[in-house]
Amino acid sequence: MQDLWSPLREQRRAYAAPLAVRMRPRSLAEFVGQKHCLGEGKLLRKLVESDALSSVILSGPPGTGKTTFAEIVAAHTKAAFERAHGARTGVKELREMIDAATQRLGENARRTILFVDEIHRLARNQRDTLLEGVEAGSVVLIGATTENPNWACGSALLSRSIVFRLEPLEEADLLALLQRALTHPLGVRVPSLQLDADAATHIARAADGDARRALSALEIAAAAVEGDAMPRITLELAIDALHSKIPVFDGTGDEHYDLASAFIKSMRGSDPDAAMYWLARMLTGGEDPRFIARRLAIFASEDVGNADPRALQLAIATWDAVERVGMPEAQLNLGQCVAFLACCPKSNASAQAIWTAMADAKEGRTIPVPMYLQDQTKRELTTTGADGTPLAAGVKDYVCPHAQADGVGTQEYLGVTKRYYEPVERGLEVQIAERLRAIRAARGIAP
C-alpha cells in the first residue's frame, strides 16, 4: 500500500535541515570550487559524467565537498548507492552491503557505489572486508577522509583507488555560496535580508575554506535579525555569529605535523613573522605547549648550534618557564624564544657532525680505543706484571694537553683520519672555525 504521508514527511525533514544541508549542490554544475579535479575537462568530472567512475578516495579538510560529491554521484549515476561510516559501520553490515551488491551485479549488471565516510577510521578487519568487494568489482568505492590517505587508508585500498585531494574553498567561492543562499528557494528564510559586503567578506575569510561553517554562520546571523523590520547582517553581527575562529587542528593528524613543519622551517629560514604565526596557529588550536618547547630545544642545537650557543640556553629556559608558568601566559615565553631563534645565525655543523659520527659508529669498521687513551687503572693492569715490570715495550703514555704551552694535544685520539665537525662562517662559528684551524695546524692536520 502506498504511503500517502511520505511526501509530507520528506518536506518536513527538508524544512528542518540546516542551511548547509539545504544548500548542498545537486549537480556538478552547482558544485563550487575544486576546479583542479572537477572543472570542465578534468578527469574526475569526466568519469562522473560518463558514468565510468572507478574507486576513488577523496581527502581534504571539512567542508570542502567530499560528502556532497558522493551525493551528486548518487543522483547522476545509474548505479545503486550505499552509504557506510568508518566509525559506525561494522564488518557484518559491510559484508551485507557487498553481498547485496554482488547479487545485484549478477542479476541485472547494475553496479553499486559504496560511499564510506571517514574511511580512515576503518579497522584492519573492516578494510579487509571492503577490499574483498573492491577487488571483486562488486562495489565502486568512494572514500572520504580528512587525514592523509597515504598512511590512514591502507596500501591495499590505495593501490586499487584513485586519490583526489579537495582543497579548502577560495574566499571568492564562499562569497558566491553566501550570495546564492540569500536568493535560493531553499536558502535563508528571512525575506529581504541584506548582507553587508564587509560582513560577507568576514564570514568568507574566517570560515577558512569551510563551506559548512560559512553557511552556518550566515544562518545564525539571519536568525538573529529575522523579526526586524529591515533585516540586515552587519560586520559586528557576522563576527558574533562566527564567535571565535576555531582552527582545524586535532593535535594528532596531518595538521599537527604540517603546522610543526611550517613552524620549524620558518625559523630555519630566519622568518620570525611566519614562525610567530605558525606558533599562534598551534597554540590557538590546542597544541601542548610542552611539545613546542621540546621542538625549540631540538631546533636550538640542530639549526642554530654553535653559531649562537645562547640559543640552547634560552630554549631550555623557555621549556622550564612553560612547565612553571603554564598557559596562557607561557605564550610570552614561547614567543620570545621563537623570535630569538628565528633571528639567530644558523649552523647545523654540530648536528651534521654527530649524524655522520653515528652512522660511522653503527655501520663502519669499529675503531679500537688506543692503549694510552684507555682507563688508567685498566691500562696499568694490562701493561704491567704482578711484580710491576712492563709486559709490553714501547707502549705510549697518555700526554695531558695541559702540560703543553698552547694547551693543544698532539697525540692521536682516534687512530684514523676523520673530520666530522666543520664550522660554518656564520655567527660565533667564525671564531670557532679560526680556532679549529689553529688547533689542527698544531696537531699536524692538513687544513
C-alpha distance (Angstrom), angle and dihedral (degrees) to the residues before:
residue distance angle dihedral
M1 . . .
Q2 3.80 . .
D3 3.79 116.7 .
L4 3.82 103.1 -126.2
W5 3.80 91.9 -172.7
S6 3.81 95.4 55.6
P7 3.87 96.5 92.4
L8 3.80 90.2 49.7
R9 3.81 91.6 50.8
E10 3.80 90.5 49.9
Q11 3.80 90.2 49.2
R12 3.80 92.2 50.7
R13 3.82 92.2 48.0
A14 3.79 91.2 48.8
Y15 3.81 91.4 49.4
A16 3.81 91.8 51.7
A17 3.80 93.9 47.8
P18 3.84 117.1 108.6
L19 3.79 118.2 -100.9
A20 3.82 91.7 -107.3
V21 3.81 89.9 58.4
R22 3.81 94.5 43.8
M23 3.81 91.1 50.7
R24 3.79 96.6 51.1
P25 3.81 110.4 129.7
R26 3.79 114.7 -104.8
S27 3.81 95.2 -160.4
L28 3.78 141.5 24.8
A29 3.80 88.5 -104.7
E30 3.82 89.4 63.4
F31 3.81 94.1 43.7
V32 3.81 111.4 112.6
G33 3.79 123.8 -149.4
Q34 3.83 130.6 -5.6
K35 3.81 92.8 97.8
H36 3.82 89.1 157.8
C37 3.80 91.5 71.3
L38 3.83 106.8 10.4
G39 3.79 100.7 37.8
E40 3.77 121.8 112.2
G41 3.80 110.5 -64.2
K42 3.82 94.7 10.3
L43 3.80 120.0 135.5
L44 3.80 99.8 -113.8
R45 3.79 92.9 47.9
K46 3.81 91.8 49.2
L47 3.81 91.4 50.8
V48 3.80 91.6 52.3
E49 3.80 95.5 44.0
S50 3.80 92.2 49.4
D51 3.83 91.9 44.8
A52 3.81 88.5 -124.8
L53 3.79 99.0 119.2
S54 3.80 115.6 155.1
S55 3.80 124.1 -164.0
V56 3.80 111.9 -56.2
I57 3.79 136.4 179.5
L58 3.79 117.0 -150.1
S59 3.79 117.0 -157.1
G60 3.77 128.6 -176.4
P61 3.81 145.2 103.3
P62 3.81 122.5 -60.1
G63 3.78 117.8 -75.7
T64 3.80 96.9 27.4
G65 3.80 96.6 113.6
K66 3.81 107.5 -94.3
T67 3.82 95.9 133.5
T68 3.79 91.3 37.0
F69 3.80 90.4 55.3
A70 3.80 90.8 52.6
E71 3.81 91.2 51.3
I72 3.81 91.3 48.8
V73 3.79 88.9 52.6
A74 3.80 89.4 49.1
A75 3.81 90.7 53.7
H76 3.80 94.7 43.2
T77 3.78 103.4 41.6
K78 3.78 128.6 77.7
A79 3.80 89.2 -138.7
A80 3.79 125.3 102.9
F81 3.79 114.5 -102.4
E82 3.81 127.4 -137.6
R83 3.80 127.2 178.4
A84 3.82 128.4 -150.5
H85 3.81 136.4 168.3
G86 3.79 125.3 -139.1
A87 3.81 93.8 -135.9
R88 3.82 100.8 37.6
T89 3.80 108.4 32.1
G90 3.79 112.2 85.0
V91 3.80 130.8 -152.9
K92 3.83 91.9 -98.3
E93 3.82 92.7 55.4
L94 3.79 92.8 45.1
R95 3.78 91.0 50.8
E96 3.82 91.0 49.5
M97 3.82 90.7 51.9
I98 3.81 91.6 48.7
D99 3.82 92.7 46.4
A100 3.81 90.8 50.5
A101 3.81 89.6 48.0
T102 3.81 90.9 50.6
Q103 3.80 91.0 50.8
R104 3.81 91.8 46.8
L105 3.80 91.2 50.7
G106 3.80 91.8 50.3
E107 3.79 96.3 46.1
N108 3.80 102.2 45.6
A109 3.85 106.4 -0.8
R110 3.81 90.3 -112.5
R111 3.77 115.2 151.1
T112 3.81 124.4 -137.4
I113 3.79 124.9 -139.2
L114 3.79 112.6 -152.3
F115 3.80 114.4 -160.7
V116 3.82 113.0 -159.6
D117 3.79 112.7 -170.1
E118 3.82 116.7 -155.3
I119 3.77 90.0 11.3
H120 3.80 90.5 175.6
R121 3.82 88.3 72.8
L122 3.81 93.1 65.2
A123 3.79 114.4 116.4
R124 3.81 120.8 -133.7
N125 3.83 94.4 -96.3
Q126 3.81 90.7 48.9
R127 3.83 90.9 50.2
D128 3.80 90.4 48.8
T129 3.80 90.9 52.9
L130 3.79 91.9 47.6
L131 3.79 90.8 46.7
E132 3.81 90.7 57.7
G133 3.81 91.0 58.9
V134 3.81 93.7 44.4
E135 3.81 93.3 47.5
A136 3.80 92.4 48.9
G137 3.80 91.6 47.9
S138 3.79 91.6 -121.9
V139 3.79 92.5 126.9
V140 3.78 136.2 25.7
L141 3.79 106.2 -138.4
I142 3.80 125.3 -139.2
G143 3.78 107.2 -177.1
A144 3.80 124.0 -174.1
T145 3.80 124.2 -160.9
T146 3.78 139.5 163.1
E147 3.81 89.9 -155.5
N148 3.78 132.0 78.8
P149 3.82 103.0 -81.4
N150 3.81 92.0 -152.6
W151 3.78 90.5 75.9
A152 3.81 103.9 13.5
C153 3.81 102.2 55.1
G154 3.78 105.2 43.8
S155 3.80 127.5 -107.2
A156 3.81 94.2 -104.4
L157 3.82 94.1 59.9
L158 3.80 92.0 40.6
S159 3.80 92.6 54.1
R160 3.82 89.7 56.2
S161 3.81 96.7 44.7
I162 3.79 140.5 63.0
V163 3.80 112.2 -123.5
F164 3.81 120.1 -142.8
R165 3.78 123.8 -175.4
L166 3.81 116.0 -143.9
E167 3.79 111.4 -153.9
P168 3.83 128.2 -147.6
L169 3.79 110.0 -86.3
E170 3.78 118.1 -98.4
E171 3.79 119.3 -112.5
A172 3.82 89.8 -110.3
D173 3.82 90.4 54.0
L174 3.80 91.4 52.9
L175 3.80 91.9 47.3
A176 3.81 88.5 54.1
L177 3.81 90.5 50.5
L178 3.80 91.8 50.8
Q179 3.79 92.4 50.4
R180 3.79 90.8 47.4
A181 3.80 90.4 52.0
L182 3.80 89.8 55.2
T183 3.81 93.8 57.2
H184 3.79 105.7 26.8
P185 3.85 117.9 105.3
L186 3.80 89.1 -125.0
G187 3.81 93.6 43.3
V188 3.80 130.8 94.8
R189 3.80 114.0 -21.2
V190 3.79 97.8 -140.3
P191 3.82 111.8 104.9
S192 3.83 116.6 -133.1
L193 3.80 91.8 6.0
Q194 3.80 112.3 174.1
L195 3.81 120.6 -152.7
D196 3.79 112.7 -162.1
A197 3.80 114.6 -131.2
D198 3.81 94.2 -122.5
A199 3.81 90.1 48.2
A200 3.81 91.4 51.9
T201 3.80 90.8 47.6
H202 3.79 91.5 50.4
I203 3.80 92.9 50.7
A204 3.80 92.4 46.7
R205 3.79 92.3 48.7
A206 3.80 98.8 41.7
A207 3.81 93.3 46.6
D208 3.82 88.0 73.5
G209 3.79 95.5 -139.8
D210 3.83 93.1 -50.0
A211 3.82 111.1 131.3
R212 3.79 92.3 -169.5
R213 3.80 92.1 55.4
A214 3.80 93.2 47.1
L215 3.80 93.5 50.9
S216 3.81 92.3 44.2
A217 3.81 90.2 54.2
L218 3.81 90.3 49.5
E219 3.80 90.8 50.1
I220 3.82 92.5 50.5
A221 3.80 92.8 48.2
A222 3.82 91.4 46.6
A223 3.80 91.4 52.0
A224 3.81 89.8 53.2
V225 3.83 92.9 59.0
E226 3.80 98.9 33.4
G227 3.80 94.1 112.1
D228 3.81 96.5 45.2
A229 3.79 120.9 113.0
M230 3.82 89.9 -129.3
P231 3.80 105.8 22.4
R232 3.78 111.7 -151.5
I233 3.79 133.8 167.6
T234 3.80 109.7 -143.4
L235 3.79 128.4 -169.3
E236 3.80 90.4 -102.2
L237 3.79 91.5 53.3
A238 3.82 91.6 46.6
I239 3.80 90.1 53.5
D240 3.80 90.7 49.9
A241 3.81 91.3 47.4
L242 3.76 91.4 55.1
H243 3.82 87.9 41.6
S244 3.79 97.5 -172.4
K245 3.74 129.7 -10.0
I246 3.80 110.7 -103.0
P247 3.80 109.4 -156.6
V248 3.78 119.7 -135.7
F249 3.79 97.1 -110.3
D250 3.79 132.6 127.3
G251 3.80 101.1 174.6
T252 3.80 93.8 -122.9
G253 3.80 111.3 50.5
D254 3.79 135.3 66.8
E255 3.79 94.3 -59.4
H256 3.80 91.0 58.1
Y257 3.80 92.8 56.3
D258 3.81 95.6 36.6
L259 3.80 93.3 53.8
A260 3.80 92.6 45.1
S261 3.80 89.7 49.7
A262 3.81 93.1 49.3
F263 3.81 89.6 46.7
I264 3.82 94.6 52.9
K265 3.80 94.8 41.9
S266 3.80 91.8 50.3
M267 3.81 91.2 54.2
R268 3.80 90.1 44.8
G269 3.80 88.4 52.4
S270 3.84 90.2 51.7
D271 3.82 93.8 -116.7
P272 3.83 106.6 138.3
D273 3.82 92.4 176.3
A274 3.81 94.9 57.7
A275 3.80 91.3 40.9
M276 3.82 90.7 52.3
Y277 3.81 91.5 51.8
W278 3.81 93.4 50.3
L279 3.80 88.8 47.0
A280 3.80 89.1 53.1
R281 3.81 91.0 47.7
M282 3.78 91.0 54.2
L283 3.80 94.3 45.6
T284 3.82 95.5 46.6
G285 3.79 88.4 46.6
G286 3.81 92.0 57.7
E287 3.79 100.5 -103.7
D288 3.82 114.0 166.9
P289 3.84 104.7 -102.3
R290 3.81 88.8 -146.2
F291 3.81 89.0 63.1
I292 3.81 88.8 53.9
A293 3.81 92.1 47.3
R294 3.79 90.3 51.0
R295 3.80 90.8 51.5
L296 3.82 90.0 50.6
A297 3.82 91.2 53.4
I298 3.81 90.4 50.9
F299 3.80 91.6 46.1
A300 3.81 91.8 50.9
S301 3.81 90.8 62.2
E302 3.80 100.2 30.2
D303 3.80 100.2 46.2
V304 3.82 107.4 17.2
G305 3.78 99.5 29.8
N306 3.79 117.1 149.6
A307 3.79 92.8 -14.7
D308 3.83 82.5 88.5
P309 3.83 115.0 0.0
R310 3.82 89.4 -171.3
A311 3.81 86.9 76.5
L312 3.79 93.2 74.1
Q313 3.80 91.8 44.9
L314 3.81 91.3 53.3
A315 3.81 92.9 43.8
I316 3.81 92.0 53.1
A317 3.81 90.5 45.6
T318 3.81 88.8 50.4
W319 3.80 91.5 50.7
D320 3.80 89.4 51.1
A321 3.82 91.1 47.8
V322 3.80 91.9 50.2
E323 3.82 89.9 53.6
R324 3.82 92.9 47.1
V325 3.82 101.6 37.2
G326 3.80 103.8 33.9
M327 3.77 128.1 -166.9
P328 2.96 141.1 -12.4
E329 3.81 93.1 22.5
A330 3.82 92.6 44.2
Q331 3.81 87.4 72.1
L332 3.83 85.2 78.3
N333 3.79 91.9 56.5
L334 3.79 92.0 46.5
G335 3.80 92.4 46.7
Q336 3.80 92.4 51.6
C337 3.80 92.1 49.9
V338 3.81 93.7 46.2
A339 3.81 92.4 50.8
F340 3.81 91.1 50.6
L341 3.80 96.1 45.2
A342 3.80 92.8 47.4
C343 3.81 91.6 52.8
C344 3.81 96.1 43.5
P345 3.80 120.4 106.1
K346 3.80 107.1 -100.0
S347 3.80 131.6 -127.8
N348 3.77 131.1 158.5
A349 3.81 92.6 -178.8
S350 3.80 94.1 114.9
A351 3.81 90.7 45.7
Q352 3.80 91.3 50.6
A353 3.80 89.2 48.3
I354 3.80 94.9 55.9
W355 3.82 92.9 41.0
T356 3.80 91.3 54.1
A357 3.79 93.3 43.0
M358 3.82 90.7 49.5
A359 3.80 90.4 51.8
D360 3.82 90.7 50.8
A361 3.80 92.0 47.2
K362 3.81 91.7 51.0
E363 3.79 101.6 37.7
G364 3.81 108.5 17.0
R365 3.77 131.6 78.7
T366 3.80 112.3 -69.9
I367 3.80 111.6 -108.6
P368 3.82 113.0 -146.5
V369 3.80 119.2 -132.9
P370 3.83 109.2 -103.3
M371 3.79 112.6 -111.5
Y372 3.81 94.4 -116.1
L373 3.81 91.5 53.9
Q374 3.79 95.0 52.0
D375 3.78 122.9 105.6
Q376 3.83 108.7 -67.8
T377 3.81 95.9 -128.0
K378 3.80 93.1 47.7
R379 3.83 91.1 46.4
E380 3.80 92.2 53.6
L381 3.81 91.2 50.9
T382 3.82 93.6 49.3
T383 3.83 98.7 42.9
T384 3.83 102.0 42.8
G385 3.75 133.6 54.6
A386 3.78 128.1 -127.8
D387 3.80 90.7 -87.8
G388 3.82 91.8 50.1
T389 3.81 96.4 -105.2
P390 3.83 116.7 138.0
L391 3.83 115.6 -98.9
A392 3.80 95.1 -163.4
A393 3.74 127.0 37.5
G394 3.77 122.4 -141.3
V395 3.82 96.4 26.3
K396 3.79 108.4 154.5
D397 3.76 121.6 -126.3
Y398 3.74 123.4 -133.1
V399 3.81 112.2 -100.3
C400 3.79 114.8 -149.4
P401 3.85 111.3 -134.9
H402 3.80 90.5 -142.1
A403 3.77 87.1 73.6
Q404 3.81 90.4 62.0
A405 3.80 121.1 89.2
D406 3.82 92.9 -124.8
G407 3.80 94.9 35.1
V408 3.81 91.6 -122.7
G409 3.79 119.6 133.7
T410 3.79 115.8 -131.1
Q411 3.80 99.1 -169.9
E412 3.79 124.5 102.4
Y413 3.79 108.5 -96.7
L414 3.80 98.9 179.6
G415 3.80 105.7 23.4
V416 3.79 94.0 -134.1
T417 3.78 132.5 64.4
K418 3.80 110.0 -99.0
R419 3.79 130.6 151.8
Y420 3.77 113.3 -164.9
Y421 3.79 103.9 153.6
E422 3.80 116.2 61.7
P423 3.84 110.8 167.1
V424 3.79 117.9 -144.4
E425 3.78 125.9 -129.0
R426 3.81 94.5 -105.4
G427 3.78 133.4 101.2
L428 3.79 118.5 -29.6
E429 3.80 90.0 -14.3
V430 3.80 88.0 76.4
Q431 3.80 87.5 68.9
I432 3.80 92.1 38.9
A433 3.81 90.6 52.4
E434 3.81 90.7 50.9
R435 3.80 91.0 49.5
L436 3.80 92.0 46.6
R437 3.81 91.9 52.2
A438 3.81 89.3 54.0
I439 3.82 90.9 47.9
R440 3.79 93.3 50.3
A441 3.80 91.2 46.8
A442 3.83 90.0 52.5
R443 3.79 89.5 50.4
G444 3.80 91.9 49.4
I445 3.78 95.4 -111.2
A446 3.77 116.6 145.6
P447 3.83 114.4 -114.8
